[in-house]
Amino acid sequence: MTATKELENFSKIFKALSHPHRLGIVIGLYHNECSVLECQNRMCLPQSTISQHLKTLKEAGIIEGRREGTTVCYKVINNFVVDLINKIEE
């Protein structure tokens, strides 16, 4: 991967994490993968808002979803983001 492409990827990650709700969602998913409904209950935000934030995080390559019946469970998959969360929590 070229240096420019790496910088573009980091920029996309930082942009996705720059919203406080998305950062909160990612930190929560780092500790416990969960569904949209569980994120909604934790964050006290409307389902549509959570879904939009999850879409942004997924497009940035930060999270992925795994289908369990009719539910999709999300988890953090980006090692760079995991390292950032660990630094935040130190």
N, C-alpha and C positions, 0 to 999 in steps of 0.2 A: 504494500500500500504506500502511495506517495505521501510525502509530508503534507501536501495540500489537502489530500483526501482525509488524512488523520485529523487535521485541524477542523475540517468541515464536520467530521463525526463528533469531535469534542464539542464544537459549537452547537450542534443539534442537541446533544445531551444537556449541556448547560442551559440552553434555551428552554428545554422541556422541564428542567428542574427549577427554573427561576420563579415559577408560580408557587406560592406557599402551600396551596392545597395539593398540588402535584407532588411537591417534596414530602408533605405529610403522608400522602398515599404511598409513595415509594418506601418511606421509612417503615410504615405499617406493614407493607407487603414483604419487606426484608425480614421482619420478625415472624410473620405468619401469612402464608399465602391465603387468599380469600376471594370470595365472589363479589360482584358489584353490590349486592344487597348488604353483605357484611361491611364493605367499604362505606356504603351509604350510612349504615348505622353508626360506625365508628366516627365518621367525619361530620355527621349531621348535615349532609348536603343532599339536594335532590338527586334522584337516580340519573336523570339526564345529564347533570353536571358531572357526576362521577364517571359516567360512560364517556363523555367528551374528554375528560382528563386521562382516562385509561387509554383511549385511542391515541392521544398525543404521545403518551409514554411508550406505547407499543410501537408507534411509527418511528420513535427515536431509538428503538432497539434496547430499551431499558427493561421492559417486562415482556412476558408472554403469557398466553392463556392456555389452559388445559381443560378440555371438556369433561365433565362428570355428569352424565345424563343430560338434563336440560340446563345445567349450571356450568358456567365457565369460571374456573379458579385461576387467579393471576398470581405470578411470582416474579421477583427480580432475577434477571438472567445476566445482567451486565456486570462483569467483574470490576470495572473501573468505578461504577456507581456503588458497588458493595464497599470498595475501599473508601470512597467519599463518605458513605454513611458511617463507617467505622471511625473515621476522623471526626465527623460531626459529633459522634457520641462519646468521644474520649474526654 
